[in-house]
Amino acid sequence: MAYQTSNGNGSFHWLFQRISGILIAIILVIHLGAVHFGASPVDLGSPSWKVFHFAFVVLLLYHILMGFWLMVEDYVRTHWIRISLYGLTWVVGLVFFILGFVTLVPFGT
Amino acid sequence: MRYRWQTGATAWLIHRITGAAVGIYLLLHILGQFGMKYGGLEGLRDFLTAKPVVIILLAFLIYHALNGVRELIVDFGNGALYHKKLFWVMMVIGVVVYVATLTAL
């Protein structure tokens, strides 16, 4: 199957919502197994775990905020509220990107 | 917006509700880890790790993941032909995974 993408019709986001979902499911199982249900503790401060968790944060932010964006599209009719919520999506994304970065990068040092 | 209470539409609506809830939880989880690194937000971490919260989170998470897999099969495979049956198959798998996860808590 070929996926045609063009600017502004949302098809890239449709596809990437699915791709990020698959990746998140895989990462989540590893995260839960290693961090929350693990028998032996893992060194979360190691570079590979930092990269792993930072990738997790970025994929999650995309997936969560795209989900939120779609709900705004579906449910919010009032123009200014809609624009404000789109703005809020970007703000939350940037803030949590920074939060994730400053939490993970110096982690364990 | 009005919803018809049929399997597909209901599954989709629950997908949204569980997605919103799990999404908020995971954002708070990131915030909590930030607090752990730089001090503070103990109350938030206590809330996120409270047993009732975790029990609900796991149910929502397992639903969202399995219904997501179902949507993938519908979108990329021929799941549209049997999406209702697929829903119930996923729910059975979900209950098994949920019980196994709760036992391991």
Backbone of each chain as ProteinMPNN parsed JSONL, in Angstrom:
{"seq_chain_A": "MAYQTSNGNGSFHWLFQRISGILIAIILVIHLGAVHFGASPVDLGSPSWKVFHFAFVVLLLYHILMGFWLMVEDYVRTHWIRISLYGLTWVVGLVFFILGFVTLVPFGT", "coords_chain_A": {"N_chain_A": [[0.836, -1.184, 0.0], [0.575, 2.211, -0.798], [1.358, 5.344, 0.646], [0.249, 8.439, 0.155], [1.444, 11.597, 0.818], [0.699, 14.933, 1.599], [1.151, 18.401, 2.2], [-0.645, 19.609, 4.969], [-2.981, 18.021, 4.894], [-3.115, 16.184, 6.869], [-2.433, 13.509, 6.627], [0.134, 12.544, 7.08], [0.27, 12.778, 9.839], [-1.732, 11.054, 10.589], [-0.647, 8.608, 9.789], [1.75, 8.641, 11.276], [0.786, 8.66, 13.85], [0.024, 6.07, 14.138], [2.447, 4.693, 13.694], [4.01, 5.749, 15.812], [2.478, 4.812, 17.893], [2.847, 2.015, 17.749], [5.616, 1.867, 18.266], [5.663, 2.994, 20.841], [4.194, 1.086, 22.275], [5.962, -1.097, 22.213], [8.251, 0.004, 23.48], [7.101, 0.636, 25.92], [6.511, -1.847, 27.083], [9.1, -2.789, 27.505], [10.037, -0.761, 29.201], [8.25, -1.024, 31.422], [8.854, -3.644, 32.177], [11.596, -3.457, 32.824], [11.865, -1.267, 34.606], [9.628, -1.072, 36.364], [8.504, -3.604, 36.917], [10.634, -5.173, 37.173], [12.868, -7.723, 38.316], [15.525, -7.435, 38.967], [17.393, -4.493, 39.633], [17.921, -1.874, 37.203], [20.476, 0.139, 35.637], [19.533, 3.195, 35.325], [20.86, 5.469, 34.745], [22.684, 5.018, 32.786], [24.064, 5.667, 29.508], [22.643, 4.402, 27.366], [20.135, 3.781, 28.446], [19.269, 6.351, 28.966], [19.016, 7.44, 26.396], [17.086, 5.703, 25.427], [14.892, 6.323, 27.165], [14.571, 9.012, 26.59], [13.818, 8.96, 23.919], [11.435, 7.65, 24.317], [9.969, 9.612, 25.739], [9.765, 11.618, 23.756], [8.316, 10.332, 21.679], [5.981, 9.719, 23.086], [5.051, 12.303, 23.73], [4.469, 13.285, 21.176], [2.441, 11.442, 20.404], [0.469, 11.685, 22.44], [-0.145, 14.442, 22.316], [-0.947, 14.749, 19.689], [-3.222, 13.19, 19.753], [-4.742, 14.752, 21.5], [-4.947, 17.084, 19.977], [-6.537, 16.176, 17.841], [-8.899, 15.705, 19.203], [-9.576, 18.299, 19.933], [-10.042, 19.32, 17.375], [-12.328, 17.826, 16.768], [-14.248, 18.433, 18.767], [-14.262, 21.102, 19.618], [-15.843, 24.007, 18.823], [-15.85, 26.773, 18.917], [-14.03, 29.396, 17.617], [-11.838, 30.963, 18.775], [-11.273, 29.607, 21.129], [-10.462, 27.195, 20.148], [-8.12, 27.901, 18.698], [-6.604, 28.782, 20.855], [-6.315, 26.39, 22.274], [-4.852, 24.878, 20.467], [-2.516, 26.353, 20.577], [-1.88, 25.904, 23.273], [-1.307, 23.194, 23.127], [1.147, 23.196, 21.775], [2.685, 24.604, 23.654], [2.609, 22.906, 25.918], [3.864, 20.699, 24.774], [6.464, 21.717, 24.223], [7.292, 22.489, 26.809], [7.248, 20.025, 28.204], [9.031, 18.596, 26.694], [11.411, 19.921, 27.332], [11.384, 19.495, 30.126], [11.606, 16.677, 30.196], [14.078, 16.397, 28.996], [15.922, 17.8, 30.726], [15.574, 16.274, 32.943], [16.351, 13.714, 32.236], [18.9, 13.822, 30.981], [20.999, 14.694, 32.826], [20.673, 12.592, 34.546], [21.573, 10.476, 37.16], [24.113, 11.427, 37.357]], "CA_chain_A": [[0.0, 0.0, 0.0], [1.375, 3.435, -0.835], [0.734, 6.434, 1.354], [0.569, 9.743, -0.403], [1.341, 12.661, 1.806], [0.854, 16.298, 1.12], [1.09, 19.32, 3.327], [-1.891, 20.155, 5.45], [-4.177, 17.176, 4.916], [-3.123, 15.359, 8.069], [-2.172, 12.083, 6.399], [1.37, 12.176, 7.761], [-0.036, 12.61, 11.26], [-2.524, 9.811, 10.696], [0.288, 7.476, 9.704], [2.723, 8.644, 12.366], [0.083, 8.308, 15.089], [0.067, 4.606, 14.185], [3.843, 4.266, 13.866], [4.438, 6.069, 17.178], [1.746, 3.905, 18.774], [3.532, 0.708, 17.74], [6.894, 2.037, 18.97], [5.372, 3.218, 22.264], [3.792, -0.2, 22.872], [7.18, -1.902, 22.394], [9.069, 0.66, 24.498], [6.403, 0.572, 27.202], [6.685, -3.192, 27.642], [10.482, -2.84, 28.008], [10.089, 0.158, 30.35], [7.551, -1.636, 32.56], [9.603, -4.832, 32.58], [12.898, -3.12, 33.394], [11.839, -0.27, 35.676], [8.544, -1.199, 37.343], [8.215, -4.981, 37.296], [11.891, -5.91, 37.078], [13.363, -8.411, 39.501], [16.814, -6.836, 39.303], [17.411, -3.074, 39.239], [18.765, -1.522, 36.058], [21.143, 1.427, 35.788], [18.837, 4.148, 34.457], [21.767, 6.563, 34.424], [23.574, 4.664, 31.68], [23.702, 6.402, 28.284], [21.646, 3.729, 26.529], [18.802, 3.96, 29.054], [18.881, 7.758, 28.784], [18.541, 7.582, 25.013], [15.83, 4.938, 25.389], [13.801, 7.053, 27.809], [14.311, 10.275, 25.904], [13.016, 8.578, 22.745], [10.106, 7.344, 24.857], [9.311, 10.885, 26.038], [9.45, 12.332, 22.511], [7.234, 9.611, 21.009], [4.771, 9.9, 23.891], [4.556, 13.672, 23.572], [3.823, 13.359, 19.868], [1.223, 10.625, 20.369], [-0.516, 12.276, 23.357], [-0.588, 15.764, 21.881], [-1.709, 14.585, 18.45], [-4.547, 12.732, 20.196], [-5.424, 15.926, 22.049], [-5.215, 17.971, 18.83], [-7.669, 15.615, 17.104], [-10.111, 15.918, 19.998], [-9.923, 19.715, 19.785], [-10.647, 19.427, 16.035], [-13.652, 17.207, 16.741], [-15.231, 18.871, 19.753], [-14.281, 22.538, 19.937], [-16.403, 24.743, 17.696], [-15.557, 28.205, 19.032], [-12.745, 29.614, 16.948], [-10.726, 31.445, 19.611], [-10.911, 28.554, 22.088], [-9.74, 26.233, 19.335], [-6.767, 28.421, 18.447], [-5.907, 28.794, 22.143], [-5.958, 25.013, 22.639], [-3.73, 24.494, 19.596], [-1.353, 27.005, 21.176], [-1.579, 25.182, 24.513], [-0.672, 21.926, 22.733], [2.561, 23.481, 21.504], [3.349, 24.997, 24.901], [2.775, 21.678, 26.711], [4.876, 19.895, 24.097], [7.799, 22.293, 24.433], [7.628, 22.442, 28.239], [7.55, 18.65, 28.619], [10.267, 18.213, 26.005], [12.505, 20.453, 28.162], [11.342, 18.76, 31.4], [12.154, 15.341, 29.961], [15.508, 16.534, 28.677], [16.727, 18.155, 31.899], [15.47, 15.192, 33.916], [17.037, 12.496, 31.794], [20.293, 13.945, 30.561], [21.957, 14.604, 33.938], [20.223, 11.534, 35.448], [22.588, 9.541, 37.648], [25.444, 12.029, 37.429]], "C_chain_A": [[0.885, 1.252, 0.0], [0.62, 4.547, -0.122], [1.187, 7.741, 0.736], [0.437, 10.771, 0.69], [1.45, 13.998, 1.099], [0.658, 17.214, 2.301], [-0.344, 19.666, 3.672], [-3.096, 19.236, 5.44], [-4.173, 16.164, 6.054], [-2.741, 13.909, 7.852], [-0.853, 11.632, 7.016], [1.085, 11.903, 9.227], [-0.846, 11.348, 11.499], [-1.579, 8.609, 10.722], [1.222, 7.454, 10.908], [2.074, 8.392, 13.722], [0.113, 6.784, 15.255], [1.493, 4.1, 14.415], [4.31, 4.537, 15.298], [3.734, 5.154, 18.176], [2.415, 2.546, 18.886], [4.834, 0.807, 18.543], [6.674, 2.21, 20.474], [5.007, 1.901, 22.944], [5.023, -1.057, 23.163], [8.036, -1.318, 23.532], [8.438, 0.52, 25.875], [6.586, -0.791, 27.87], [8.093, -3.317, 28.235], [10.624, -1.969, 29.263], [9.452, -0.478, 31.587], [8.334, -2.822, 33.094], [10.881, -4.466, 33.319], [12.786, -2.251, 34.639], [10.818, -0.605, 36.765], [8.284, -2.638, 37.785], [9.481, -5.827, 37.362], [12.308, -6.549, 38.395], [14.687, -7.785, 39.951], [16.84, -5.386, 38.829], [18.342, -2.821, 38.055], [19.36, -0.136, 36.296], [20.543, 2.443, 34.819], [19.726, 5.319, 34.06], [22.711, 6.255, 33.271], [23.113, 5.333, 30.389], [22.603, 5.719, 27.469], [20.242, 3.854, 27.118], [18.334, 5.405, 28.921], [18.314, 7.985, 27.382], [17.186, 6.907, 24.862], [14.687, 5.768, 25.964], [13.536, 8.408, 27.155], [13.496, 10.024, 24.626], [11.576, 8.296, 23.168], [9.324, 8.641, 25.087], [8.876, 11.577, 24.745], [8.276, 11.656, 21.779], [5.903, 9.784, 21.748], [4.184, 11.289, 23.695], [3.848, 13.819, 22.234], [2.454, 12.682, 19.907], [0.106, 11.235, 21.231], [-1.061, 13.579, 22.78], [-1.32, 15.708, 20.543], [-3.121, 14.087, 18.773], [-5.373, 13.891, 20.706], [-5.858, 16.872, 20.925], [-6.462, 17.495, 18.064], [-8.977, 15.801, 17.864], [-10.547, 17.372, 19.924], [-10.612, 19.918, 18.432], [-12.088, 18.936, 16.037], [-14.684, 17.917, 17.606], [-15.33, 20.377, 19.943], [-14.706, 23.335, 18.707], [-15.985, 26.208, 17.71], [-14.129, 28.499, 18.579], [-11.616, 29.983, 17.899], [-10.308, 30.399, 20.636], [-10.054, 27.505, 21.377], [-8.289, 26.654, 19.11], [-5.952, 28.408, 19.74], [-5.449, 27.388, 22.521], [-4.854, 24.471, 21.737], [-2.433, 25.098, 20.14], [-0.904, 26.278, 22.431], [-0.865, 23.861, 24.209], [0.816, 22.122, 22.496], [3.324, 23.813, 22.782], [3.627, 23.753, 25.753], [3.872, 20.805, 26.096], [6.281, 20.407, 24.362], [8.232, 22.185, 25.894], [8.022, 21.018, 28.646], [8.771, 18.086, 27.888], [11.474, 18.668, 26.84], [12.566, 19.706, 29.503], [11.984, 17.383, 31.255], [13.657, 15.401, 29.742], [16.332, 16.798, 29.935], [16.626, 17.091, 32.999], [16.359, 14.028, 33.519], [18.525, 12.697, 31.562], [21.271, 13.935, 31.739], [21.658, 13.456, 34.894], [21.395, 10.64, 35.858], [23.979, 10.137, 37.701], [25.515, 12.979, 38.623]], "O_chain_A": [[1.858, 1.312, 0.752], [-0.596, 4.679, -0.262], [2.363, 8.098, 0.792], [-0.565, 10.811, 1.404], [2.195, 14.159, 0.132], [0.053, 16.825, 3.3], [-1.155, 19.973, 2.798], [-4.154, 19.626, 5.934], [-5.109, 15.377, 6.193], [-2.725, 13.138, 8.811], [-0.722, 10.48, 7.429], [1.583, 10.933, 9.798], [-0.658, 10.659, 12.502], [-1.7, 7.719, 11.564], [1.467, 6.399, 11.494], [2.75, 7.953, 14.653], [0.215, 6.275, 16.371], [1.72, 3.199, 15.222], [4.925, 3.677, 15.928], [4.32, 4.765, 19.186], [2.538, 1.99, 19.977], [5.124, -0.043, 19.385], [7.407, 1.643, 21.283], [5.455, 1.629, 24.058], [5.122, -1.67, 24.227], [8.483, -2.04, 24.422], [9.132, 0.312, 26.87], [6.792, -0.873, 29.081], [8.271, -3.872, 29.32], [11.24, -2.372, 30.249], [10.041, -0.471, 32.668], [8.467, -2.995, 34.305], [11.217, -5.089, 34.327], [13.51, -2.456, 35.613], [11.101, -0.444, 37.952], [7.879, -2.863, 38.926], [9.421, -7.037, 37.578], [12.116, -5.968, 39.463], [14.941, -7.624, 41.145], [16.359, -5.084, 37.737], [19.391, -3.449, 37.915], [18.816, 0.661, 37.06], [20.962, 2.552, 33.667], [19.391, 6.075, 33.149], [23.456, 7.129, 32.826], [21.917, 5.544, 30.19], [21.723, 6.395, 26.936], [19.27, 4.014, 26.379], [17.138, 5.659, 28.778], [17.28, 8.63, 27.206], [16.264, 7.453, 24.256], [13.637, 5.906, 25.335], [12.405, 8.893, 27.164], [12.593, 10.794, 24.299], [10.627, 8.655, 22.471], [8.167, 8.757, 24.684], [7.75, 12.064, 24.648], [7.356, 12.332, 21.319], [4.851, 9.969, 21.135], [2.976, 11.443, 23.517], [2.765, 14.401, 22.155], [1.445, 13.261, 19.502], [-1.05, 11.294, 20.812], [-2.271, 13.8, 22.752], [-2.209, 16.52, 20.286], [-4.093, 14.507, 18.146], [-6.557, 14.01, 20.39], [-6.976, 17.386, 20.921], [-7.32, 18.294, 17.69], [-10.029, 16.025, 17.265], [-11.742, 17.661, 19.858], [-11.634, 20.599, 18.345], [-12.961, 19.531, 15.405], [-15.855, 18.002, 17.236], [-16.365, 20.88, 20.381], [-14.02, 23.337, 17.684], [-15.789, 26.816, 16.658], [-13.163, 27.93, 19.086], [-10.543, 29.383, 17.841], [-9.13, 30.305, 20.982], [-9.07, 27.001, 21.919], [-7.359, 25.871, 19.306], [-4.769, 28.071, 19.735], [-4.341, 27.204, 23.023], [-4.014, 23.692, 22.186], [-1.39, 24.444, 20.161], [0.289, 26.056, 22.641], [0.05, 23.456, 24.926], [1.642, 21.329, 22.949], [4.455, 23.369, 22.978], [4.739, 23.568, 26.249], [4.704, 20.244, 26.81], [7.183, 19.633, 24.685], [9.376, 21.84, 26.19], [9.014, 20.824, 29.35], [9.459, 17.205, 28.404], [12.428, 17.914, 27.035], [13.644, 19.33, 29.964], [12.8, 16.974, 32.081], [14.407, 14.561, 30.239], [17.321, 16.111, 30.189], [17.484, 17.015, 33.878], [17.035, 13.431, 34.358], [19.328, 11.832, 31.91], [22.284, 13.239, 31.674], [22.302, 13.338, 35.937], [22.115, 10.115, 35.009], [24.934, 9.444, 38.05], [26.556, 13.592, 38.864]]}, "seq_chain_B": "MRYRWQTGATAWLIHRITGAAVGIYLLLHILGQFGMKYGGLEGLRDFLTAKPVVIILLAFLIYHALNGVRELIVDFGNGALYHKKLFWVMMVIGVVVYVATLTAL", "coords_chain_B": {"N_chain_B": [[-21.579, 16.43, 19.534], [-22.979, 13.351, 18.483], [-23.143, 9.933, 19.511], [-23.399, 6.644, 18.21], [-24.326, 3.698, 19.792], [-22.703, 1.369, 18.948], [-20.527, -1.472, 18.41], [-18.019, -0.701, 17.145], [-18.011, 2.162, 17.241], [-18.316, 2.603, 19.948], [-16.044, 1.334, 20.96], [-14.153, 3.025, 19.889], [-14.78, 5.446, 21.158], [-14.225, 4.781, 23.839], [-11.545, 4.364, 23.48], [-10.625, 6.966, 23.101], [-11.241, 8.13, 25.611], [-9.743, 6.539, 27.427], [-7.256, 7.016, 26.334], [-6.905, 9.778, 26.754], [-6.868, 9.831, 29.569], [-4.669, 8.127, 30.225], [-2.704, 9.525, 28.895], [-2.614, 11.95, 30.351], [-1.79, 10.872, 32.779], [0.805, 9.943, 32.088], [2.121, 12.314, 31.396], [2.097, 13.514, 33.907], [3.685, 11.682, 35.185], [6.189, 12.118, 33.969], [6.572, 14.717, 34.912], [6.681, 14.131, 37.653], [9.063, 12.638, 37.775], [10.839, 14.581, 37.085], [10.591, 16.133, 39.386], [11.663, 14.336, 41.199], [14.296, 14.356, 40.467], [15.076, 17.041, 40.844], [14.09, 17.687, 43.305], [11.226, 17.788, 45.422], [7.598, 17.591, 44.802], [6.694, 15.207, 45.989], [4.164, 14.434, 46.806], [2.771, 14.214, 44.394], [4.103, 12.029, 43.216], [3.471, 10.055, 45.09], [0.733, 9.918, 44.685], [0.626, 8.972, 42.025], [1.704, 6.455, 42.294], [-0.011, 5.209, 43.967], [-1.986, 2.415, 44.896], [-4.799, 2.057, 43.977], [-4.83, 3.9, 41.849], [-2.849, 2.908, 40.136], [-3.982, 0.461, 39.499], [-6.259, 1.201, 38.035], [-4.982, 2.641, 35.995], [-3.518, 0.595, 34.672], [-5.576, -0.959, 33.612], [-6.756, 0.869, 31.799], [-4.578, 1.372, 30.158], [-3.966, -1.149, 29.031], [-6.334, -1.62, 27.673], [-6.26, 0.516, 25.805], [-3.923, -0.022, 24.354], [-4.469, -2.572, 23.239], [-6.836, -2.127, 21.789], [-5.765, -0.341, 20.065], [-4.049, -1.991, 18.58], [-6.012, -3.491, 17.362], [-7.185, -1.495, 15.784], [-5.057, -1.048, 14.051], [-5.032, -3.462, 12.669], [-7.459, -3.268, 11.416], [-7.027, -0.986, 9.832], [-4.707, -1.531, 8.293], [-4.792, -4.168, 7.597], [-7.172, -6.728, 6.847], [-9.044, -6.233, 8.727], [-11.437, -4.832, 8.903], [-13.424, -6.423, 8.045], [-13.988, -8.139, 10.093], [-14.116, -6.704, 12.44], [-15.668, -6.451, 14.748], [-15.741, -8.954, 15.979], [-13.055, -9.13, 16.393], [-12.729, -7.15, 18.301], [-13.799, -8.343, 20.601], [-12.119, -10.523, 20.866], [-9.752, -9.183, 21.461], [-10.511, -8.092, 23.898], [-10.719, -10.346, 25.506], [-8.043, -11.216, 25.482], [-7.033, -8.966, 26.723], [-8.151, -9.093, 29.333], [-6.877, -11.365, 30.314], [-4.165, -10.547, 30.213], [-4.367, -8.388, 31.952], [-5.119, -9.547, 34.425], [-2.85, -11.125, 34.827], [-0.916, -9.102, 35.051], [-1.813, -7.706, 37.317], [-1.458, -9.654, 39.224], [1.268, -9.707, 39.334], [1.866, -7.326, 40.498]], "CA_chain_B": [[-21.496, 15.238, 18.671], [-23.744, 12.212, 19.035], [-22.524, 8.636, 19.238], [-24.26, 5.46, 18.163], [-23.726, 2.699, 20.675], [-22.36, 0.109, 18.298], [-19.211, -1.92, 18.88], [-16.899, 0.092, 16.638], [-18.052, 3.54, 17.733], [-18.113, 2.555, 21.393], [-14.623, 1.021, 21.148], [-13.42, 4.248, 19.521], [-15.001, 6.443, 22.216], [-13.447, 4.352, 25.014], [-10.15, 4.589, 23.101], [-10.346, 8.378, 23.371], [-11.293, 8.4, 27.055], [-8.577, 5.907, 28.052], [-6.075, 7.701, 25.812], [-6.776, 11.057, 27.465], [-6.499, 9.562, 30.962], [-3.3, 7.6, 30.261], [-1.843, 10.625, 28.458], [-2.441, 12.848, 31.5], [-0.965, 10.141, 33.757], [2.205, 9.872, 31.671], [2.684, 13.661, 31.54], [2.353, 13.707, 35.339], [4.813, 10.798, 35.507], [7.384, 12.862, 33.548], [6.693, 15.808, 35.882], [7.096, 13.517, 38.916], [10.483, 12.275, 37.673], [11.54, 15.865, 37.148], [10.606, 16.473, 40.807], [12.572, 13.43, 41.892], [15.644, 14.791, 40.123], [15.413, 18.367, 41.347], [13.497, 17.874, 44.623], [9.831, 18.202, 45.483], [6.528, 16.835, 44.148], [6.503, 13.869, 46.577], [2.726, 14.161, 46.817], [2.399, 13.77, 43.047], [4.613, 10.658, 43.008], [2.672, 9.167, 45.943], [-0.555, 9.733, 44.007], [0.801, 8.167, 40.809], [2.048, 5.071, 42.634], [-1.059, 4.654, 44.834], [-2.491, 1.186, 44.286], [-6.014, 2.215, 43.145], [-4.491, 4.636, 40.628], [-2.108, 1.991, 39.268], [-4.917, -0.579, 39.033], [-7.067, 1.813, 36.969], [-4.063, 2.961, 34.897], [-3.19, -0.613, 33.905], [-6.771, -1.338, 32.837], [-6.886, 1.825, 30.699], [-3.422, 1.2, 29.283], [-4.106, -2.408, 28.302], [-7.409, -1.415, 26.703], [-5.836, 1.436, 24.739], [-2.931, -0.71, 23.521], [-5.075, -3.667, 22.461], [-7.737, -1.559, 20.789], [-4.866, 0.239, 19.067], [-3.648, -3.089, 17.705], [-7.203, -3.794, 16.567], [-7.308, -0.451, 14.759], [-4.014, -1.294, 13.052], [-5.466, -4.588, 11.829], [-8.556, -2.754, 10.577], [-6.52, -0.011, 8.866], [-3.661, -2.036, 7.4], [-5.111, -5.534, 7.178], [-8.571, -6.826, 6.426], [-9.792, -6.274, 9.984], [-12.761, -4.232, 8.777], [-14.396, -7.501, 7.779], [-14.33, -8.861, 11.33], [-13.637, -5.85, 13.529], [-16.437, -6.647, 15.989], [-15.217, -10.172, 16.578], [-11.697, -8.777, 16.82], [-12.852, -6.389, 19.546], [-14.002, -9.25, 21.736], [-10.873, -11.288, 21.014], [-8.821, -8.299, 22.166], [-10.955, -7.937, 25.279], [-10.352, -11.574, 26.223], [-6.597, -11.112, 25.685], [-6.834, -7.898, 27.689], [-8.472, -9.563, 30.685], [-5.8, -12.294, 30.696], [-2.968, -9.731, 30.482], [-4.657, -7.561, 33.132], [-5.044, -10.404, 35.616], [-1.433, -11.491, 34.995], [-0.191, -7.912, 35.512], [-2.215, -7.409, 38.701], [-0.835, -10.675, 40.076], [2.704, -9.385, 39.441], [2.03, -6.019, 41.166]], "C_chain_B": [[-22.265, 14.076, 19.301], [-23.103, 10.91, 18.605], [-23.598, 7.564, 19.147], [-23.568, 4.38, 18.96], [-23.571, 1.371, 19.97], [-20.918, -0.215, 18.639], [-18.086, -0.987, 18.447], [-16.856, 1.494, 17.22], [-17.794, 3.586, 19.227], [-16.644, 2.284, 21.702], [-13.784, 2.266, 20.905], [-13.548, 5.306, 20.604], [-14.205, 6.077, 23.466], [-11.951, 4.557, 24.741], [-9.741, 6.03, 23.403], [-10.263, 8.654, 24.858], [-10.057, 7.805, 27.74], [-7.298, 6.601, 27.593], [-5.839, 9.012, 26.546], [-6.282, 10.816, 28.889], [-5.049, 9.084, 31.067], [-2.31, 8.695, 29.857], [-1.564, 11.593, 29.603], [-1.546, 12.172, 32.544], [0.519, 10.201, 33.358], [2.873, 11.241, 31.704], [3.013, 13.933, 33.007], [3.537, 12.853, 35.801], [6.143, 11.479, 35.133], [7.656, 13.996, 34.544], [7.205, 15.287, 37.223], [8.575, 13.157, 38.912], [11.366, 13.515, 37.689], [11.678, 16.295, 38.613], [11.581, 15.605, 41.587], [14.022, 13.869, 41.668], [16.02, 16.085, 40.841], [14.787, 18.676, 42.709], [12.06, 18.343, 44.54], [8.881, 17.251, 44.79], [6.353, 15.411, 44.692], [5.033, 13.47, 46.532], [2.252, 13.629, 45.477], [2.854, 12.326, 42.815], [3.847, 9.649, 43.86], [1.328, 8.872, 45.287], [-0.41, 8.776, 42.825], [1.106, 6.707, 41.128], [1.04, 4.447, 43.597], [-1.727, 3.48, 44.127], [-3.766, 1.372, 43.455], [-5.731, 2.912, 41.81], [-3.791, 3.71, 39.635], [-3.046, 0.932, 38.676], [-5.791, -0.044, 37.897], [-6.186, 2.105, 35.746], [-3.813, 1.728, 34.024], [-4.37, -1.066, 33.049], [-6.897, -0.446, 31.599], [-5.796, 1.594, 29.647], [-3.572, -0.045, 28.413], [-5.227, -2.284, 27.269], [-6.908, -0.612, 25.506], [-4.854, 0.753, 23.783], [-3.596, -1.776, 22.643], [-6.071, -3.154, 21.432], [-6.937, -0.855, 19.689], [-4.396, -0.815, 18.078], [-4.815, -3.47, 16.787], [-7.384, -2.762, 15.439], [-6.268, -0.628, 13.654], [-4.442, -2.402, 12.098], [-6.599, -4.147, 10.892], [-7.996, -1.852, 9.465], [-5.576, -0.618, 7.831], [-3.906, -3.46, 6.919], [-6.541, -5.586, 6.683], [-9.505, -6.882, 7.632], [-11.189, -5.672, 9.911], [-13.84, -5.296, 8.593], [-14.844, -8.204, 9.06], [-13.964, -8.045, 12.568], [-14.393, -6.037, 14.833], [-15.948, -7.876, 16.739], [-13.831, -9.89, 17.169], [-11.72, -8.007, 18.139], [-12.945, -7.332, 20.733], [-12.806, -10.164, 21.952], [-9.856, -10.475, 21.818], [-9.209, -8.153, 23.634], [-10.604, -9.171, 26.118], [-8.844, -11.558, 26.516], [-6.304, -10.081, 26.777], [-7.078, -8.342, 29.118], [-7.364, -10.488, 31.19], [-4.542, -11.499, 31.078], [-3.154, -8.928, 31.772], [-4.514, -8.372, 34.416], [-3.584, -10.78, 35.898], [-0.633, -10.317, 35.563], [-0.519, -7.603, 36.97], [-1.579, -8.396, 39.667], [0.631, -10.332, 40.331], [2.941, -8.077, 40.196], [2.71, -6.167, 42.522]], "O_chain_B": [[-22.198, 13.858, 20.51], [-22.588, 10.787, 17.494], [-24.572, 7.57, 19.899], [-22.363, 4.17, 18.822], [-24.207, 0.379, 20.326], [-20.17, 0.648, 19.098], [-17.295, -0.534, 19.274], [-15.801, 1.967, 17.643], [-17.132, 4.499, 19.72], [-16.062, 2.912, 22.586], [-12.822, 2.529, 21.627], [-12.577, 5.984, 20.941], [-13.582, 6.94, 24.085], [-11.186, 4.882, 25.649], [-8.643, 6.28, 23.9], [-9.341, 9.323, 25.325], [-9.4, 8.477, 28.535], [-6.361, 6.758, 28.376], [-4.708, 9.325, 26.918], [-5.385, 11.511, 29.364], [-4.289, 9.579, 31.899], [-1.213, 8.782, 30.408], [-0.424, 12.01, 29.807], [-0.662, 12.805, 33.12], [1.38, 10.477, 34.194], [4.062, 11.336, 32.005], [4.058, 14.502, 33.325], [4.291, 13.247, 36.69], [7.107, 11.418, 35.896], [8.791, 14.215, 34.966], [8.053, 15.914, 37.857], [9.267, 13.342, 39.913], [12.475, 13.509, 38.224], [12.737, 16.761, 39.034], [12.241, 16.072, 42.515], [14.862, 13.766, 42.562], [17.121, 16.219, 41.375], [14.927, 19.788, 43.218], [11.709, 19.179, 43.708], [9.299, 16.225, 44.252], [5.921, 14.514, 43.967], [4.698, 12.318, 46.256], [1.437, 12.709, 45.417], [2.102, 11.505, 42.291], [3.597, 8.526, 43.423], [0.839, 7.743, 45.32], [-1.229, 7.875, 42.647], [0.804, 5.821, 40.329], [1.201, 3.297, 44.004], [-2.0, 3.532, 42.927], [-3.818, 0.889, 42.324], [-6.309, 2.565, 40.78], [-4.097, 3.722, 38.443], [-2.921, 0.557, 37.51], [-6.036, -0.744, 36.915], [-6.585, 1.851, 34.61], [-3.885, 1.801, 32.797], [-4.194, -1.501, 31.911], [-7.117, -0.936, 30.491], [-6.044, 1.615, 28.442], [-3.333, 0.0, 27.206], [-5.104, -2.767, 26.143], [-7.101, -0.998, 24.354], [-4.937, 0.922, 22.566], [-3.316, -1.866, 21.447], [-6.145, -3.684, 20.323], [-7.369, -0.78, 18.539], [-4.349, -0.565, 16.874], [-4.63, -3.736, 15.599], [-7.694, -3.113, 14.301], [-6.548, -0.393, 12.479], [-4.248, -2.307, 10.886], [-6.688, -4.586, 9.745], [-8.422, -1.934, 8.313], [-5.627, -0.273, 6.65], [-3.297, -3.905, 5.947], [-7.062, -4.601, 6.161], [-10.583, -7.475, 7.588], [-12.035, -5.964, 10.756], [-15.004, -5.094, 8.938], [-15.927, -8.787, 9.117], [-13.562, -8.589, 13.596], [-13.839, -5.812, 15.909], [-15.764, -7.854, 17.956], [-13.487, -10.336, 18.264], [-10.846, -8.184, 18.987], [-12.263, -7.15, 21.741], [-12.506, -10.541, 23.085], [-9.195, -10.989, 22.72], [-8.345, -8.098, 24.509], [-10.24, -9.056, 27.288], [-8.416, -11.844, 27.634], [-5.448, -10.29, 27.636], [-6.305, -8.009, 30.017], [-6.961, -10.407, 32.35], [-3.935, -11.74, 32.122], [-2.232, -8.801, 32.577], [-3.871, -7.937, 35.371], [-3.136, -10.759, 37.044], [0.214, -10.498, 36.437], [0.368, -7.282, 37.762], [-1.206, -8.035, 40.783], [1.171, -10.623, 41.398], [4.085, -7.744, 40.505], [2.926, -5.173, 43.216]]}, "name": "protein", "num_of_chains": 2, "seq": "MAYQTSNGNGSFHWLFQRISGILIAIILVIHLGAVHFGASPVDLGSPSWKVFHFAFVVLLLYHILMGFWLMVEDYVRTHWIRISLYGLTWVVGLVFFILGFVTLVPFGTMRYRWQTGATAWLIHRITGAAVGIYLLLHILGQFGMKYGGLEGLRDFLTAKPVVIILLAFLIYHALNGVRELIVDFGNGALYHKKLFWVMMVIGVVVYVATLTAL"}
